[in-house]
Amino acid sequence: MLPKSAIGQAIAYTLHLRPRLERYIQHPDYEIDNNLIENAIRPVALGRKNYMFAGSHEGAQRAAMMYSFLATCKINQVEPFEWLTKALTRLPDHSIQRLEELLPGKLQ
């Protein structure tokens, strides 16, 4: 291979990164890409773009709260529709001092 050819440059680049690449052989739990993180933050990035079209500042705040509630459901492995149904059913008669009891993961 000629060093200036495309394949020669690719090989030189790979050889330069060899110590970093060897870490994946030594530590199989390392991820070689960031796809898991990209997939996790995609809804946040889409939401951020959609907030511009919420109709008003208050509408965007309400949408952000719902995104937060749904993300909390996901973290706590709570089915969102079931949680929202229970929370909205109990909300009218619930004490304002104990609203945290209605959060995903706390509501029984």
Biopython code that builds the backbone (N, CA, C, O; Angstrom):
import numpy as np
from Bio.PDB.StructureBuilder import StructureBuilder

atoms = [
    (1, "MET", "N", (0.837, -1.172, 0.000)),
    (1, "MET", "CA", (0.000, 0.000, 0.000)),
    (1, "MET", "C", (0.889, 1.245, 0.000)),
    (1, "MET", "O", (1.903, 1.314, 0.694)),
    (2, "LEU", "N", (0.488, 2.183, -0.769)),
    (2, "LEU", "CA", (1.166, 3.471, -0.737)),
    (2, "LEU", "C", (0.614, 4.282, 0.432)),
    (2, "LEU", "O", (-0.603, 4.333, 0.607)),
    (3, "PRO", "N", (1.451, 4.907, 1.222)),
    (3, "PRO", "CA", (0.986, 5.652, 2.396)),
    (3, "PRO", "C", (-0.005, 6.768, 2.063)),
    (3, "PRO", "O", (-0.849, 7.110, 2.891)),
    (4, "LYS", "N", (0.089, 7.331, 0.869)),
    (4, "LYS", "CA", (-0.795, 8.439, 0.485)),
    (4, "LYS", "C", (-2.105, 7.961, -0.118)),
    (4, "LYS", "O", (-2.998, 8.779, -0.341)),
    (5, "SER", "N", (-2.257, 6.668, -0.389)),
    (5, "SER", "CA", (-3.501, 6.165, -0.965)),
    (5, "SER", "C", (-4.588, 6.160, 0.113)),
    (5, "SER", "O", (-4.295, 6.245, 1.306)),
    (6, "ALA", "N", (-5.823, 6.061, -0.317)),
    (6, "ALA", "CA", (-6.947, 6.072, 0.629)),
    (6, "ALA", "C", (-6.834, 4.911, 1.610)),
    (6, "ALA", "O", (-7.044, 5.100, 2.809)),
    (7, "ILE", "N", (-6.505, 3.711, 1.124)),
    (7, "ILE", "CA", (-6.383, 2.549, 2.011)),
    (7, "ILE", "C", (-5.169, 2.686, 2.930)),
    (7, "ILE", "O", (-5.213, 2.272, 4.088)),
    (8, "GLY", "N", (-4.095, 3.262, 2.414)),
    (8, "GLY", "CA", (-2.899, 3.496, 3.227)),
    (8, "GLY", "C", (-3.180, 4.475, 4.357)),
    (8, "GLY", "O", (-2.709, 4.286, 5.478)),
    (9, "GLN", "N", (-3.949, 5.525, 4.062)),
    (9, "GLN", "CA", (-4.323, 6.489, 5.095)),
    (9, "GLN", "C", (-5.250, 5.850, 6.126)),
    (9, "GLN", "O", (-5.126, 6.126, 7.319)),
    (10, "ALA", "N", (-6.169, 5.008, 5.685)),
    (10, "ALA", "CA", (-7.081, 4.329, 6.610)),
    (10, "ALA", "C", (-6.310, 3.399, 7.543)),
    (10, "ALA", "O", (-6.588, 3.351, 8.742)),
    (11, "ILE", "N", (-5.350, 2.665, 7.002)),
    (11, "ILE", "CA", (-4.539, 1.758, 7.830)),
    (11, "ILE", "C", (-3.695, 2.557, 8.816)),
    (11, "ILE", "O", (-3.589, 2.177, 9.982)),
    (12, "ALA", "N", (-3.093, 3.660, 8.367)),
    (12, "ALA", "CA", (-2.288, 4.494, 9.256)),
    (12, "ALA", "C", (-3.151, 5.062, 10.384)),
    (12, "ALA", "O", (-2.703, 5.128, 11.529)),
    (13, "TYR", "N", (-4.362, 5.466, 10.078)),
    (13, "TYR", "CA", (-5.294, 6.001, 11.078)),
    (13, "TYR", "C", (-5.642, 4.932, 12.105)),
    (13, "TYR", "O", (-5.660, 5.195, 13.308)),
    (14, "THR", "N", (-5.922, 3.713, 11.614)),
    (14, "THR", "CA", (-6.270, 2.609, 12.509)),
    (14, "THR", "C", (-5.094, 2.230, 13.390)),
    (14, "THR", "O", (-5.273, 1.981, 14.582)),
    (15, "LEU", "N", (-3.900, 2.183, 12.829)),
    (15, "LEU", "CA", (-2.711, 1.860, 13.625)),
    (15, "LEU", "C", (-2.461, 2.911, 14.700)),
    (15, "LEU", "O", (-2.016, 2.589, 15.802)),
    (16, "HIS", "N", (-2.747, 4.166, 14.376)),
    (16, "HIS", "CA", (-2.589, 5.245, 15.339)),
    (16, "HIS", "C", (-3.558, 5.052, 16.523)),
    (16, "HIS", "O", (-3.220, 5.384, 17.659)),
    (17, "LEU", "N", (-4.740, 4.524, 16.257)),
    (17, "LEU", "CA", (-5.751, 4.327, 17.299)),
    (17, "LEU", "C", (-5.707, 2.936, 17.929)),
    (17, "LEU", "O", (-6.563, 2.600, 18.748)),
    (18, "ARG", "N", (-4.739, 2.144, 17.561)),
    (18, "ARG", "CA", (-4.681, 0.765, 18.042)),
    (18, "ARG", "C", (-4.745, 0.623, 19.563)),
    (18, "ARG", "O", (-5.477, -0.240, 20.047)),
    (19, "PRO", "N", (-4.012, 1.428, 20.342)),
    (19, "PRO", "CA", (-4.118, 1.283, 21.805)),
    (19, "PRO", "C", (-5.552, 1.466, 22.315)),
    (19, "PRO", "O", (-5.985, 0.764, 23.229)),
    (20, "ARG", "N", (-6.279, 2.405, 21.726)),
    (20, "ARG", "CA", (-7.669, 2.618, 22.138)),
    (20, "ARG", "C", (-8.550, 1.444, 21.710)),
    (20, "ARG", "O", (-9.420, 1.007, 22.463)),
    (21, "LEU", "N", (-8.324, 0.949, 20.526)),
    (21, "LEU", "CA", (-9.125, -0.169, 20.028)),
    (21, "LEU", "C", (-8.875, -1.448, 20.832)),
    (21, "LEU", "O", (-9.779, -2.268, 20.997)),
    (22, "GLU", "N", (-7.651, -1.615, 21.328)),
    (22, "GLU", "CA", (-7.333, -2.810, 22.120)),
    (22, "GLU", "C", (-8.091, -2.841, 23.444)),
    (22, "GLU", "O", (-8.273, -3.909, 24.028)),
    (23, "ARG", "N", (-8.531, -1.690, 23.916)),
    (23, "ARG", "CA", (-9.301, -1.649, 25.164)),
    (23, "ARG", "C", (-10.597, -2.445, 25.053)),
    (23, "ARG", "O", (-11.077, -2.995, 26.045)),
    (24, "TYR", "N", (-11.155, -2.508, 23.871)),
    (24, "TYR", "CA", (-12.400, -3.263, 23.681)),
    (24, "TYR", "C", (-12.164, -4.764, 23.768)),
    (24, "TYR", "O", (-13.080, -5.518, 24.094)),
    (25, "ILE", "N", (-10.962, -5.194, 23.484)),
    (25, "ILE", "CA", (-10.615, -6.611, 23.639)),
    (25, "ILE", "C", (-10.348, -6.904, 25.117)),
    (25, "ILE", "O", (-10.741, -7.952, 25.629)),
    (26, "GLN", "N", (-9.687, -5.982, 25.787)),
    (26, "GLN", "CA", (-9.351, -6.170, 27.202)),
    (26, "GLN", "C", (-10.560, -5.995, 28.126)),
    (26, "GLN", "O", (-10.625, -6.620, 29.185)),
    (27, "HIS", "N", (-11.509, -5.155, 27.735)),
    (27, "HIS", "CA", (-12.688, -4.860, 28.559)),
    (27, "HIS", "C", (-13.950, -5.057, 27.711)),
    (27, "HIS", "O", (-14.425, -4.102, 27.098)),
    (28, "PRO", "N", (-14.494, -6.255, 27.665)),
    (28, "PRO", "CA", (-15.643, -6.518, 26.794)),
    (28, "PRO", "C", (-16.912, -5.773, 27.199)),
    (28, "PRO", "O", (-17.861, -5.723, 26.416)),
    (29, "ASP", "N", (-16.959, -5.193, 28.401)),
    (29, "ASP", "CA", (-18.145, -4.444, 28.810)),
    (29, "ASP", "C", (-18.166, -3.024, 28.238)),
    (29, "ASP", "O", (-19.183, -2.339, 28.351)),
    (30, "TYR", "N", (-17.072, -2.567, 27.628)),
    (30, "TYR", "CA", (-17.053, -1.247, 26.993)),
    (30, "TYR", "C", (-17.918, -1.281, 25.736)),
    (30, "TYR", "O", (-17.907, -2.249, 24.975)),
    (31, "GLU", "N", (-18.661, -0.207, 25.543)),
    (31, "GLU", "CA", (-19.448, -0.060, 24.317)),
    (31, "GLU", "C", (-18.566, 0.581, 23.248)),
    (31, "GLU", "O", (-17.827, 1.522, 23.536)),
    (32, "ILE", "N", (-18.640, 0.082, 22.032)),
    (32, "ILE", "CA", (-17.801, 0.632, 20.968)),
    (32, "ILE", "C", (-18.451, 1.841, 20.303)),
    (32, "ILE", "O", (-17.792, 2.586, 19.576)),
    (33, "ASP", "N", (-19.732, 2.032, 20.551)),
    (33, "ASP", "CA", (-20.417, 3.213, 20.016)),
    (33, "ASP", "C", (-21.304, 3.806, 21.101)),
    (33, "ASP", "O", (-21.379, 3.278, 22.211)),
    (34, "ASN", "N", (-21.969, 4.897, 20.776)),
    (34, "ASN", "CA", (-22.823, 5.553, 21.767)),
    (34, "ASN", "C", (-24.300, 5.450, 21.380)),
    (34, "ASN", "O", (-25.087, 6.334, 21.720)),
    (35, "ASN", "N", (-24.681, 4.394, 20.683)),
    (35, "ASN", "CA", (-26.063, 4.239, 20.243)),
    (35, "ASN", "C", (-27.053, 4.212, 21.403)),
    (35, "ASN", "O", (-28.141, 4.777, 21.289)),
    (36, "LEU", "N", (-26.700, 3.565, 22.519)),
    (36, "LEU", "CA", (-27.624, 3.502, 23.654)),
    (36, "LEU", "C", (-27.924, 4.898, 24.182)),
    (36, "LEU", "O", (-29.075, 5.212, 24.487)),
    (37, "ILE", "N", (-26.909, 5.729, 24.292)),
    (37, "ILE", "CA", (-27.112, 7.098, 24.775)),
    (37, "ILE", "C", (-27.885, 7.909, 23.744)),
    (37, "ILE", "O", (-28.799, 8.652, 24.102)),
    (38, "GLU", "N", (-27.536, 7.778, 22.489)),
    (38, "GLU", "CA", (-28.248, 8.507, 21.432)),
    (38, "GLU", "C", (-29.734, 8.175, 21.455)),
    (38, "GLU", "O", (-30.575, 9.068, 21.351)),
    (39, "ASN", "N", (-30.058, 6.890, 21.592)),
    (39, "ASN", "CA", (-31.468, 6.487, 21.631)),
    (39, "ASN", "C", (-32.161, 7.010, 22.879)),
    (39, "ASN", "O", (-33.345, 7.345, 22.836)),
    (40, "ALA", "N", (-31.436, 7.083, 23.990)),
    (40, "ALA", "CA", (-32.034, 7.554, 25.237)),
    (40, "ALA", "C", (-32.355, 9.042, 25.185)),
    (40, "ALA", "O", (-33.366, 9.465, 25.745)),
    (41, "ILE", "N", (-31.522, 9.846, 24.528)),
    (41, "ILE", "CA", (-31.759, 11.286, 24.512)),
    (41, "ILE", "C", (-32.568, 11.761, 23.307)),
    (41, "ILE", "O", (-32.930, 12.936, 23.236)),
    (42, "ARG", "N", (-32.855, 10.878, 22.371)),
    (42, "ARG", "CA", (-33.619, 11.273, 21.182)),
    (42, "ARG", "C", (-34.963, 11.912, 21.539)),
    (42, "ARG", "O", (-35.296, 12.953, 20.974)),
    (43, "PRO", "N", (-35.749, 11.333, 22.451)),
    (43, "PRO", "CA", (-37.029, 11.991, 22.785)),
    (43, "PRO", "C", (-36.846, 13.394, 23.351)),
    (43, "PRO", "O", (-37.667, 14.274, 23.093)),
    (44, "VAL", "N", (-35.790, 13.611, 24.112)),
    (44, "VAL", "CA", (-35.529, 14.941, 24.668)),
    (44, "VAL", "C", (-35.223, 15.924, 23.549)),
    (44, "VAL", "O", (-35.726, 17.048, 23.539)),
    (45, "ALA", "N", (-34.397, 15.491, 22.611)),
    (45, "ALA", "CA", (-34.035, 16.367, 21.492)),
    (45, "ALA", "C", (-35.261, 16.681, 20.632)),
    (45, "ALA", "O", (-35.434, 17.822, 20.204)),
    (46, "LEU", "N", (-36.105, 15.696, 20.375)),
    (46, "LEU", "CA", (-37.322, 15.938, 19.598)),
    (46, "LEU", "C", (-38.276, 16.847, 20.359)),
    (46, "LEU", "O", (-38.889, 17.746, 19.783)),
    (47, "GLY", "N", (-38.392, 16.600, 21.665)),
    (47, "GLY", "CA", (-39.257, 17.447, 22.484)),
    (47, "GLY", "C", (-38.801, 18.889, 22.465)),
    (47, "GLY", "O", (-39.615, 19.803, 22.338)),
    (48, "ARG", "N", (-37.506, 19.095, 22.589)),
    (48, "ARG", "CA", (-36.951, 20.451, 22.589)),
    (48, "ARG", "C", (-37.320, 21.163, 21.291)),
    (48, "ARG", "O", (-37.644, 22.351, 21.301)),
    (49, "LYS", "N", (-37.272, 20.453, 20.196)),
    (49, "LYS", "CA", (-37.633, 21.049, 18.907)),
    (49, "LYS", "C", (-39.131, 21.348, 18.861)),
    (49, "LYS", "O", (-39.545, 22.375, 18.322)),
    (50, "ASN", "N", (-39.947, 20.447, 19.427)),
    (50, "ASN", "CA", (-41.397, 20.628, 19.391)),
    (50, "ASN", "C", (-41.875, 21.721, 20.335)),
    (50, "ASN", "O", (-42.955, 22.270, 20.120)),
    (51, "TYR", "N", (-41.114, 22.057, 21.371)),
    (51, "TYR", "CA", (-41.547, 23.086, 22.320)),
    (51, "TYR", "C", (-41.744, 24.430, 21.624)),
    (51, "TYR", "O", (-42.535, 25.251, 22.089)),
    (52, "MET", "N", (-41.045, 24.667, 20.527)),
    (52, "MET", "CA", (-41.194, 25.922, 19.803)),
    (52, "MET", "C", (-42.599, 26.057, 19.229)),
    (52, "MET", "O", (-43.037, 27.167, 18.927)),
    (53, "PHE", "N", (-43.311, 24.944, 19.073)),
    (53, "PHE", "CA", (-44.625, 24.975, 18.455)),
    (53, "PHE", "C", (-45.723, 24.593, 19.449)),
    (53, "PHE", "O", (-46.761, 24.063, 19.053)),
    (54, "ALA", "N", (-45.497, 24.859, 20.739)),
    (54, "ALA", "CA", (-46.453, 24.484, 21.781)),
    (54, "ALA", "C", (-47.629, 25.453, 21.861)),
    (54, "ALA", "O", (-48.605, 25.171, 22.556)),
    (55, "GLY", "N", (-47.559, 26.566, 21.178)),
    (55, "GLY", "CA", (-48.654, 27.523, 21.187)),
    (55, "GLY", "C", (-48.422, 28.682, 22.137)),
    (55, "GLY", "O", (-48.813, 29.812, 21.844)),
    (56, "SER", "N", (-47.787, 28.416, 23.275)),
    (56, "SER", "CA", (-47.492, 29.471, 24.237)),
    (56, "SER", "C", (-46.413, 28.966, 25.182)),
    (56, "SER", "O", (-46.061, 27.787, 25.179)),
    (57, "HIS", "N", (-45.906, 29.872, 25.977)),
    (57, "HIS", "CA", (-44.899, 29.500, 26.960)),
    (57, "HIS", "C", (-45.482, 28.523, 27.971)),
    (57, "HIS", "O", (-44.828, 27.554, 28.356)),
    (58, "GLU", "N", (-46.716, 28.783, 28.399)),
    (58, "GLU", "CA", (-47.368, 27.904, 29.368)),
    (58, "GLU", "C", (-47.613, 26.515, 28.769)),
    (58, "GLU", "O", (-47.463, 25.502, 29.452)),
    (59, "GLY", "N", (-47.988, 26.479, 27.500)),
    (59, "GLY", "CA", (-48.188, 25.189, 26.823)),
    (59, "GLY", "C", (-46.895, 24.389, 26.753)),
    (59, "GLY", "O", (-46.904, 23.170, 26.927)),
    (60, "ALA", "N", (-45.787, 25.071, 26.498)),
    (60, "ALA", "CA", (-44.485, 24.402, 26.452)),
    (60, "ALA", "C", (-44.103, 23.879, 27.831)),
    (60, "ALA", "O", (-43.543, 22.788, 27.947)),
    (61, "GLN", "N", (-44.404, 24.655, 28.890)),
    (61, "GLN", "CA", (-44.112, 24.199, 30.246)),
    (61, "GLN", "C", (-44.934, 22.952, 30.588)),
    (61, "GLN", "O", (-44.417, 22.014, 31.196)),
    (62, "ARG", "N", (-46.194, 22.942, 30.204)),
    (62, "ARG", "CA", (-47.047, 21.775, 30.475)),
    (62, "ARG", "C", (-46.550, 20.551, 29.709)),
    (62, "ARG", "O", (-46.545, 19.438, 30.234)),
    (63, "ALA", "N", (-46.134, 20.769, 28.464)),
    (63, "ALA", "CA", (-45.598, 19.654, 27.676)),
    (63, "ALA", "C", (-44.327, 19.110, 28.317)),
    (63, "ALA", "O", (-44.128, 17.897, 28.375)),
    (64, "ALA", "N", (-43.470, 20.003, 28.798)),
    (64, "ALA", "CA", (-42.228, 19.578, 29.454)),
    (64, "ALA", "C", (-42.539, 18.790, 30.724)),
    (64, "ALA", "O", (-41.866, 17.803, 31.021)),
    (65, "MET", "N", (-43.556, 19.222, 31.477)),
    (65, "MET", "CA", (-43.939, 18.468, 32.675)),
    (65, "MET", "C", (-44.409, 17.064, 32.306)),
    (65, "MET", "O", (-44.056, 16.093, 32.976)),
    (66, "MET", "N", (-45.199, 16.956, 31.247)),
    (66, "MET", "CA", (-45.686, 15.629, 30.842)),
    (66, "MET", "C", (-44.530, 14.745, 30.373)),
    (66, "MET", "O", (-44.495, 13.552, 30.676)),
    (67, "TYR", "N", (-43.588, 15.330, 29.637)),
    (67, "TYR", "CA", (-42.401, 14.559, 29.240)),
    (67, "TYR", "C", (-41.655, 14.059, 30.477)),
    (67, "TYR", "O", (-41.191, 12.920, 30.510)),
    (68, "SER", "N", (-41.544, 14.917, 31.492)),
    (68, "SER", "CA", (-40.859, 14.523, 32.726)),
    (68, "SER", "C", (-41.596, 13.394, 33.430)),
    (68, "SER", "O", (-40.976, 12.438, 33.897)),
    (69, "PHE", "N", (-42.930, 13.504, 33.508)),
    (69, "PHE", "CA", (-43.713, 12.440, 34.139)),
    (69, "PHE", "C", (-43.544, 11.119, 33.395)),
    (69, "PHE", "O", (-43.364, 10.068, 34.011)),
    (70, "LEU", "N", (-43.602, 11.180, 32.071)),
    (70, "LEU", "CA", (-43.487, 9.949, 31.277)),
    (70, "LEU", "C", (-42.083, 9.357, 31.367)),
    (70, "LEU", "O", (-41.925, 8.137, 31.379)),
    (71, "ALA", "N", (-41.064, 10.210, 31.431)),
    (71, "ALA", "CA", (-39.695, 9.707, 31.599)),
    (71, "ALA", "C", (-39.538, 9.065, 32.974)),
    (71, "ALA", "O", (-38.847, 8.056, 33.115)),
    (72, "THR", "N", (-40.179, 9.650, 33.991)),
    (72, "THR", "CA", (-40.126, 9.069, 35.331)),
    (72, "THR", "C", (-40.825, 7.725, 35.354)),
    (72, "THR", "O", (-40.371, 6.801, 36.029)),
    (73, "CYS", "N", (-41.931, 7.602, 34.619)),
    (73, "CYS", "CA", (-42.611, 6.307, 34.500)),
    (73, "CYS", "C", (-41.658, 5.273, 33.903)),
    (73, "CYS", "O", (-41.563, 4.147, 34.391)),
    (74, "LYS", "N", (-40.964, 5.665, 32.856)),
    (74, "LYS", "CA", (-40.047, 4.741, 32.188)),
    (74, "LYS", "C", (-38.924, 4.300, 33.130)),
    (74, "LYS", "O", (-38.580, 3.119, 33.182)),
    (75, "ILE", "N", (-38.361, 5.244, 33.865)),
    (75, "ILE", "CA", (-37.274, 4.932, 34.797)),
    (75, "ILE", "C", (-37.737, 3.971, 35.882)),
    (75, "ILE", "O", (-37.009, 3.058, 36.270)),
    (76, "ASN", "N", (-38.968, 4.187, 36.371)),
    (76, "ASN", "CA", (-39.509, 3.371, 37.457)),
    (76, "ASN", "C", (-40.267, 2.143, 36.963)),
    (76, "ASN", "O", (-40.884, 1.432, 37.757)),
    (77, "GLN", "N", (-40.222, 1.892, 35.663)),
    (77, "GLN", "CA", (-40.897, 0.750, 35.044)),
    (77, "GLN", "C", (-42.382, 0.730, 35.396)),
    (77, "GLN", "O", (-42.932, -0.299, 35.788)),
    (78, "VAL", "N", (-43.018, 1.899, 35.245)),
    (78, "VAL", "CA", (-44.448, 2.063, 35.491)),
    (78, "VAL", "C", (-45.123, 2.264, 34.139)),
    (78, "VAL", "O", (-44.620, 3.007, 33.296)),
    (79, "GLU", "N", (-46.255, 1.609, 33.932)),
    (79, "GLU", "CA", (-47.002, 1.764, 32.684)),
    (79, "GLU", "C", (-47.650, 3.155, 32.700)),
    (79, "GLU", "O", (-48.477, 3.423, 33.571)),
    (80, "PRO", "N", (-47.298, 4.050, 31.757)),
    (80, "PRO", "CA", (-47.724, 5.449, 31.815)),
    (80, "PRO", "C", (-49.239, 5.657, 31.804)),
    (80, "PRO", "O", (-49.750, 6.464, 32.581)),
    (81, "PHE", "N", (-49.962, 4.951, 30.947)),
    (81, "PHE", "CA", (-51.416, 5.162, 30.875)),
    (81, "PHE", "C", (-52.093, 4.770, 32.179)),
    (81, "PHE", "O", (-52.989, 5.467, 32.654)),
    (82, "GLU", "N", (-51.664, 3.659, 32.754)),
    (82, "GLU", "CA", (-52.229, 3.187, 34.022)),
    (82, "GLU", "C", (-51.941, 4.202, 35.139)),
    (82, "GLU", "O", (-52.829, 4.530, 35.925)),
    (83, "TRP", "N", (-50.690, 4.698, 35.204)),
    (83, "TRP", "CA", (-50.337, 5.685, 36.222)),
    (83, "TRP", "C", (-51.157, 6.951, 36.049)),
    (83, "TRP", "O", (-51.711, 7.466, 37.021)),
    (84, "LEU", "N", (-51.244, 7.462, 34.824)),
    (84, "LEU", "CA", (-51.956, 8.714, 34.584)),
    (84, "LEU", "C", (-53.434, 8.574, 34.934)),
    (84, "LEU", "O", (-54.024, 9.492, 35.503)),
    (85, "THR", "N", (-54.034, 7.433, 34.601)),
    (85, "THR", "CA", (-55.440, 7.190, 34.936)),
    (85, "THR", "C", (-55.647, 7.218, 36.447)),
    (85, "THR", "O", (-56.571, 7.870, 36.934)),
    (86, "LYS", "N", (-54.791, 6.515, 37.191)),
    (86, "LYS", "CA", (-54.902, 6.489, 38.656)),
    (86, "LYS", "C", (-54.672, 7.881, 39.252)),
    (86, "LYS", "O", (-55.416, 8.322, 40.128)),
    (87, "ALA", "N", (-53.639, 8.561, 38.769)),
    (87, "ALA", "CA", (-53.294, 9.875, 39.326)),
    (87, "ALA", "C", (-54.418, 10.882, 39.086)),
    (87, "ALA", "O", (-54.787, 11.624, 39.997)),
    (88, "LEU", "N", (-54.962, 10.915, 37.876)),
    (88, "LEU", "CA", (-56.023, 11.873, 37.576)),
    (88, "LEU", "C", (-57.320, 11.533, 38.298)),
    (88, "LEU", "O", (-58.106, 12.426, 38.616)),
    (89, "THR", "N", (-57.549, 10.247, 38.560)),
    (89, "THR", "CA", (-58.742, 9.833, 39.304)),
    (89, "THR", "C", (-58.645, 10.280, 40.758)),
    (89, "THR", "O", (-59.635, 10.731, 41.334)),
    (90, "ARG", "N", (-57.477, 10.159, 41.348)),
    (90, "ARG", "CA", (-57.289, 10.502, 42.762)),
    (90, "ARG", "C", (-57.054, 11.985, 43.000)),
    (90, "ARG", "O", (-57.280, 12.466, 44.111)),
    (91, "LEU", "N", (-56.612, 12.718, 42.001)),
    (91, "LEU", "CA", (-56.204, 14.112, 42.165)),
    (91, "LEU", "C", (-57.272, 15.024, 42.772)),
    (91, "LEU", "O", (-56.930, 15.799, 43.665)),
    (92, "PRO", "N", (-58.537, 14.987, 42.354)),
    (92, "PRO", "CA", (-59.512, 15.942, 42.902)),
    (92, "PRO", "C", (-59.685, 15.867, 44.420)),
    (92, "PRO", "O", (-59.935, 16.892, 45.054)),
    (93, "ASP", "N", (-59.559, 14.698, 45.006)),
    (93, "ASP", "CA", (-59.769, 14.537, 46.445)),
    (93, "ASP", "C", (-58.469, 14.433, 47.229)),
    (93, "ASP", "O", (-58.496, 14.164, 48.430)),
    (94, "HIS", "N", (-57.342, 14.637, 46.578)),
    (94, "HIS", "CA", (-56.044, 14.436, 47.219)),
    (94, "HIS", "C", (-55.550, 15.735, 47.843)),
    (94, "HIS", "O", (-55.761, 16.816, 47.292)),
    (95, "SER", "N", (-54.891, 15.626, 48.996)),
    (95, "SER", "CA", (-54.346, 16.793, 49.687)),
    (95, "SER", "C", (-53.176, 17.378, 48.894)),
    (95, "SER", "O", (-52.318, 16.647, 48.398)),
    (96, "ILE", "N", (-53.157, 18.694, 48.784)),
    (96, "ILE", "CA", (-52.084, 19.362, 48.048)),
    (96, "ILE", "C", (-50.731, 19.202, 48.742)),
    (96, "ILE", "O", (-49.690, 19.284, 48.091)),
    (97, "GLN", "N", (-50.736, 18.976, 50.057)),
    (97, "GLN", "CA", (-49.494, 18.769, 50.795)),
    (97, "GLN", "C", (-48.886, 17.385, 50.531)),
    (97, "GLN", "O", (-47.734, 17.143, 50.893)),
    (98, "ARG", "N", (-49.635, 16.487, 49.913)),
    (98, "ARG", "CA", (-49.153, 15.120, 49.686)),
    (98, "ARG", "C", (-49.150, 14.762, 48.191)),
    (98, "ARG", "O", (-49.352, 13.603, 47.827)),
    (99, "LEU", "N", (-48.924, 15.748, 47.342)),
    (99, "LEU", "CA", (-48.931, 15.495, 45.898)),
    (99, "LEU", "C", (-47.837, 14.521, 45.463)),
    (99, "LEU", "O", (-48.010, 13.801, 44.480)),
    (100, "GLU", "N", (-46.701, 14.489, 46.190)),
    (100, "GLU", "CA", (-45.608, 13.580, 45.819)),
    (100, "GLU", "C", (-46.051, 12.126, 45.847)),
    (100, "GLU", "O", (-45.433, 11.282, 45.198)),
    (101, "GLU", "N", (-47.116, 11.816, 46.593)),
    (101, "GLU", "CA", (-47.632, 10.448, 46.623)),
    (101, "GLU", "C", (-48.211, 10.009, 45.274)),
    (101, "GLU", "O", (-48.354, 8.814, 45.013)),
    (102, "LEU", "N", (-48.540, 10.974, 44.429)),
    (102, "LEU", "CA", (-49.124, 10.661, 43.122)),
    (102, "LEU", "C", (-48.075, 10.507, 42.017)),
    (102, "LEU", "O", (-48.417, 10.194, 40.877)),
    (103, "LEU", "N", (-46.819, 10.722, 42.347)),
    (103, "LEU", "CA", (-45.763, 10.604, 41.341)),
    (103, "LEU", "C", (-45.578, 9.167, 40.877)),
    (103, "LEU", "O", (-45.863, 8.238, 41.632)),
    (104, "PRO", "N", (-45.101, 8.963, 39.638)),
    (104, "PRO", "CA", (-44.823, 7.610, 39.167)),
    (104, "PRO", "C", (-43.827, 6.913, 40.089)),
    (104, "PRO", "O", (-42.820, 7.502, 40.482)),
    (105, "GLY", "N", (-44.104, 5.688, 40.424)),
    (105, "GLY", "CA", (-43.232, 4.933, 41.304)),
    (105, "GLY", "C", (-43.663, 5.003, 42.757)),
    (105, "GLY", "O", (-43.277, 4.153, 43.560)),
    (106, "LYS", "N", (-44.456, 6.004, 43.104)),
    (106, "LYS", "CA", (-44.945, 6.160, 44.486)),
    (106, "LYS", "C", (-46.414, 5.758, 44.583)),
    (106, "LYS", "O", (-46.868, 5.301, 45.633)),
    (107, "LEU", "N", (-47.156, 5.928, 43.488)),
    (107, "LEU", "CA", (-48.598, 5.658, 43.483)),
    (107, "LEU", "C", (-48.848, 4.167, 43.486)),
    (107, "LEU", "O", (-48.340, 3.455, 42.619)),
    (108, "GLN", "N", (-49.611, 3.684, 44.428)),
    (108, "GLN", "CA", (-49.935, 2.249, 44.513)),
    (108, "GLN", "C", (-51.307, 1.980, 43.951)),
    (108, "GLN", "O", (-51.754, 0.833, 43.936)),
]
sb = StructureBuilder()
sb.init_structure("model")
sb.init_model(0)
sb.init_chain("A")
sb.init_seg("    ")
for serial, (resi, resn, name, xyz) in enumerate(atoms, 1):
    if name == "N":
        sb.init_residue(resn, " ", resi, " ")
    sb.init_atom(name, np.array(xyz, "f"), 0.0, 1.0, " ", f" {name:<3s}", serial, name[0])
structure = sb.get_structure()
